[in-house]
């Protein structure tokens, strides 16, 4: 396993192809460093006893010790451990840990490449296993580029006026393929090792050029990462862990990018393209059953703390709102546990979480995210949006006034109150806070997509048979 320093050195040596604010920038640009430090937790914490048992596991391919973020789930225990690991790491980061996309994509590929081989006689799974061994040996990080820009949403990929609105194969050569198009919402792409491209939807027989999956180094010629970063304002004196983490995202442009055959995992298999799109979503939504309860934990803790500092922690409406947040966090986590325990083995040997339980969990996390922010805003009051800047709590001319008038309960020092409200500002009145609300709804799929998956997989006929039995209806 590599160290954080080795990861950072690799980033600094990659070809410049990242754009930010209208400029070509290095991967260690200051605006990317909070996100890089977030990823760094997954390297640094392997040395801490609390996390070593979760972050370190054994490769089923080589028997070597590897980071769990590069492990293919072999059984239900692996799914449970990933969920637990994700929740705890998000507590440390104060946000999404960001590294789950890579393993979610790799897990989906491990299933679909085997299924494609069984149906079509291809050799995708052998390619994938070789790539997986390379990926594990390097302790690499991957972004999953799934969401196409889509163009006219009423049209299928092959019907678009501009055929590049979905990523597609434009040329097949003896040594590989050439692809063109763009993927959106690519979190960590500016500081990842690999970009794994997978389809975004089910495909018809006419969509063959769009049924493509591959992995490619993020600095490959022809890839352009047009990026945005969301970070907390750096502290001057009142430093806190939350200021050190952040996230960056990109629109990833593939401008006639060459992909060698050994890195191609689907090419024209439309049935498996739809399967891969759905399966990555399932794995990623299962990851959300760890990170979304963690985010609720953070909002819940901040709500309870500010209520205590304000002296209203025993008020009935506060206790009711806290109970609401607890029920969401633990319901989502419990559904994730159920999805893990009820996981199934596939032909490749990879374990897949239960689709219905996974989507039920992700749905409830998504539809409740704004309410959780609302509860914290309600209990905290307006100060999170109007808190004076940190410098004014340091300036001798204003410090005495602010310390005096930010006071709540007499036994709580003003610095603690200030720090509490600075945290709440970071959580709900900042660029990362606003972005996390949107990603809380749409990350891994919007609530309507979870409903579609639930309806597709749920056995309604079994429930109708129960009703018929109780009603005395005989078929």
N, C-alpha and C positions, 0 to 999 in steps of 0.2 A: 504494500500500500504506500502511496506517495504522501508526502507532507504538503502542508499548505504552501510552504515556500517553493517547493517543486512545481506545484500547480501554477503559482504566480509567475515563476520563471518561464514556464511553457507559454503562458499567455503573452508575455512580453516578447517572445520570439516568433509569434505568428504574423503572417502577412497582414498589413493594414488594409482592412476592408469594412471598417465600422464608421458610420457617419452619425454625428450628434451635433445639433444646432447649426447645421449647414457646413460642417467641417469634417474632414477625415481625421479621426482621432485614434490614439493608441488604446489598446484594450485595458490598460491600467489608468485611463483617464480618471481624475478625481471623482467625477460624477458616477463612475462605475464601481468605485472602491467599496462603498457600503454594501452593494450587492455581492461583490467578490468576497467580502468579509463574512457575509451570511453563508455563502457556500463554504467558506473556510471552516465554519463550525463543524461541518461533516468530516473534515480532516483532523482538526485539533482535538475534538472530544473523544476520539478513539483511545486516548491515553487516560481518560478519566473513568474510574471504576463504575460510576453511575451509568455511563453510556457504553462502555466497552462491550458488555455482553449483548447489547442491542445492535451496535454499529458494526461489530465484527462477526462474521460467520464464515462458513467453509464452502468453497466452490464445489458444486456437484460435478464439474468437469475435471478439475485438477487436484482437488483435495487441499488446495492452498487456502490460507486465511485471506479473506477479501472484505471490502466494505459492503455492508448489506445493501447499499444503494446500487450495487452492481450485481446483485444476486437474483437469480431466477427462482421464483417461489416453487418449491418442490412439494409442499404439503400445507395443510391448514395452519400449522404452527408458524410457518414462515409468513403467512398473511397476517396473523395476529401480531407477530413481532414487528413487522413493518408498520402496522397501525400504531402500536404503542410507541415505537421509535419516533414516528412522525409527530405525535402529540407532544412528546417531551422536548424534542428539538425545537419545535415552534415556540414552546415556552421560553427557551433560551434565546431565540432570535427575536421574539416579540412580533413575529410575522411568519409568513410562509417560508419554509426552509429552502424551497425552489429546486431541489435536486431530484424530486420524485418523478419528474417527467421522463427522464432517461430510462429508469428501470421499468416504468409503466409501458413505455414503447417497446423496450427489449422483451418484456414478458409477453406482450401481445404478438410480437414477431416470432417468438419461440413457438407459439401455438400455431399461428397461421402458416408459417413456412412449412411446417410438417404436414398440415392439412393440404396445402397446395401440392406438395410432392406426392402425397397419397392419391390425389385425384388426377394430377396431370403428368406424373412421372418426371417432374423437374428435380433440381438439386439445390433448391433454395435453403433447405434446413441445414445441409452440410456447410454451405457458405455462412449461414448465420452462426453456427456453432464455432467456426473458425474466427469470425469477427467477435463473438462474445468472449472467447478466450483472450484475444488481443485487448478487448475493452476492459476485462477484469484485471489483466496483468498490468495495464497502465493506470488502473484506478481512475478511469476517465469519467467525464461529465458530458451529458448529452441534453440538448434541447429536442423536444419533439415538435416538429413543424407539421401541424395537421390542418389548421383552418385555412382554406383557400380564400382569396378575396371575393370570389363567387360571382362578381358582376351582377347580371340580372337574375335575382333569386327565383324567378318564375321559370327559368330555363335550365335544362340539364347541361352538364359540362360540354357535350359535343354540339349543343344548340347555340352557344354563346356567339355573339357577333365577333368578339375578340376571343379567339380560342385560348389565349394565355390567361384568362381569368381563373382557370384551374391549372395547377401544375401538371405538365404533360410531357410525354416523350416526343421529341421532334426528330430524332434520328437514332437508328440502331446501327451499331458498327460491330466489327468483329471483336473489338476489345472492350466494348461497353455501350452506354447510351448517352444521349445528350438531352437535357431537360430544360424547360423554360416555364416561367410562371412566377408566382409570389405566394408566400404564406404570411399570415398576420398573427398578431398577439404572441410573438415568440419570446416568452420570458427566458432570461439568462442567455439568449443567443449571443449578445456582445461579449460574453466571457465564458463560453462553453468550448469544449474540445471538438465535439461532433454535433452535427445537425442530422437528426433522423427524420426523414420525410415519410409520412404515411397519408393515405387517402382520407378525405373528410366526410365521405358519404357513400351510400350504396351506388353501384354502377350498373348500367345496362350494357348489353352487348355492343352498343354503339359508342360506349365510353372507354374503349380499350386503351387508348393512348393515355388516359388519365388514371388507369389502374396501375400505379407505380409506387414502389416503396424502396428506400435505400438509406444508407448512412454515408456521410461525406464530412471530411474535416471542415470546420467552420470558416477557415480562411482559404478555401479552394477558389481558384480563379473563376470568375463569373458570378460569385456570390457577393451580394451587397447587403449589409446589415444597417438599415436606416432606423435609428434607435431613439428611445426616450428613457429617461431615468427618473425614478421617484424616490427621493431621499428625505430624511428628517433634517431640519436645520441643525447645524453643528453647535454644540454647547461651548460657552466660553469658560465657565467655572463650575456650573452645576451638572457635571458629566453624569451620564447614565447609560446603561447597556443599549437601550433602544435607539440611541443616536448613531450607533455603529453599524446598523443593518439597513438594507434597502433593496431595491429591485430595478432591473432595467429590462426593456422589451424591444422587439424590433419588428418591422416589416422586412421579411427576408426575401430578397429578389434573386431568382435563379435565372441569370442571363446566359443561356446556352452553356450550361454547366455539364462537363463531362463526368460521368460516373462509371468506373470500371465494373465489369460484370461481377467480380468477387464481392462487391458492395451492394449489388442489386438483389432485393429480396422478394419483389413481385414485379412483373412486367407484362401486363395485358390480361391477367387473371381477374376478370371483373367480379366473379363471385367472392373470391377471397379478399378483394379490395374492400367490399362492404363489410365483410367479417372483420377485417383488420381495423376499419374505422370504428366499428362498434366495440371491439374488444379493447382497443386502447382507451376508449371512453370509460369502459367498465373498470379497468385497472386504475385509471386516473381518478374516477369518482370514489373508488375504494380508498385511495390515498387521502381524499378529502375527508373521509370518516376519521382520520387522525388529525389533520391540520385544522379543519373547521371547528371541532370541539376545542382545540387549543386556542383558537382565536376567540371563541366564546368565553373560555376560561379567563383570558386576558381582559376582555371587556367587562366580564362579571367581577373580576378582582378589582378593577379600577372603580366600578360602580359601588361595590361594597366599601372600598376604602374612602371614597369621597363622601359617602353617606355617613361613615363613622366620624370623619373629620368635621363634618357639618353638624354632628349631633342628632342625625335623624335616622340612624340605623335601625331603631326599633319601631319606626312608623309603619303602619300596616301596609300602606301602598308601596313602600320601599321593599318590605319583605316579600310582598306578592310579586313585584317585578323581578327581584332576584330569583325567586322560585321559578318564574317563567324561563329565565335564562338557563338555569340549571337543567330544567326538563329538556330544553332543546339540545344542550351540549351532550347530555348523557343519552338521550334518545338516538342522536346521530351516531354516537360512539357505539352504543349497544347494537344498532343495526349493522354497523361495520363489523362488530364481533360476530354477529349472526352470519353475515356474508362470508366471513373467514371460515367459521366452523362448518358452514354448509358448502364450502368450496368443492370443486370437482376436478379430478385428474383428467387431462386430455391425452391424446395420442402421443404428444411430444414428452409427456411426463410432467408438464407444467401444471400447477394448480391455479384454477380460475375462481375468483370469488363469486358467490351467488349473485346473479344479475338483479333480481328483484330487490333483495335486501340492500344491495349497493345503491341502487337508484332511489329507493325510499329514503335512505340516509341522505344522499346528496340533495334530493328534492327539499327535504325539511331544512337542511342547512341553508339552501339558497333562498327560500321564501321567507326565512326569518332574519336574514342578515340585517336588513334595514331597521327592523324592529329592535334589534339588539343595540344598534347605534343610537336609536331614538331613546331607549331606556337610559343609556349612559348620559346623553345630552339632557334628558329630563331631570335626572337626579343631580347632575353636576351643576346645572344652571348655565348662564351665558358666559361665565368667565373663561371657559375654554376657547372661546372665539375672540375675546377681547383682552386676554392676558398681556400685560406689558412685556416688552422684550427683556431677555435675560440681562442685558447690559444695565437696565434700569434697576434691577435687583442688586447690582454690584456698585453702581454709581453712588458715592457717599451723599450726594445732594438729594437722591430720591430713595435710597435703600431704607432709611428709617421710616419714611411714610409707607412704603409698600409692606414692610415687615409688620407695621402697626395695623394696616387696614386689610391685609389678607388673612388676618387671624380669624379662626373659627373657635373651636373649643379651647379653653384656657390651657389645657394640659398638652396641646399639640403645638410644637414649635412652628413658627412661621415658615422656616425653610422646608419642613415636611409638607406643609400645605402647598407651597409654591411648587415643589417637585411633583406632587400629586397632580396639580392642574397642568403642569408642563407635560406630564405623561398623557393626560386626557387630550390636550391640544395635539400632541403627536398622533394619537389614535383616531380622533374624529374631526380635527380642524386643520388638516395638513394635506399636501398632495398625496402622500402615501395612504392617508386615511380615506380620502375620496376614492382613490384607485382601488383600494381593498374592498370598498362597498360594491363596486361594479364587478370586480373579479369574484367577489363572494356570490354573486348571482350567476355569472356567465362562465366562470372558470370550470373546465371539465364538461361544460354543456349547460345550457339554460334550463330552467325548471320544466319547460314544455318538452324538452328532449328526455328528461327523466320520466315524465308521464308517458311518453311514447314507448320508451323501453319497458316500463312497467306493464303497460297494456299488452305489449307484444309478447312478453314472457310469462305473464300471470295466467294461471289455469282457471279461467272463469267457468269453464264447463264443469269442473269439479264442484264449484260452488252452486251451480244450477242443479246439479244432481242432488246436493244436500236439500235444496229448496223443494225439489220434486218429491224426494222421499218424505219430507215433513208434511207436504201438501197431499200426499197420497196419489201423486200423478205417476202413472206407469207408462213407460215408452213401449 
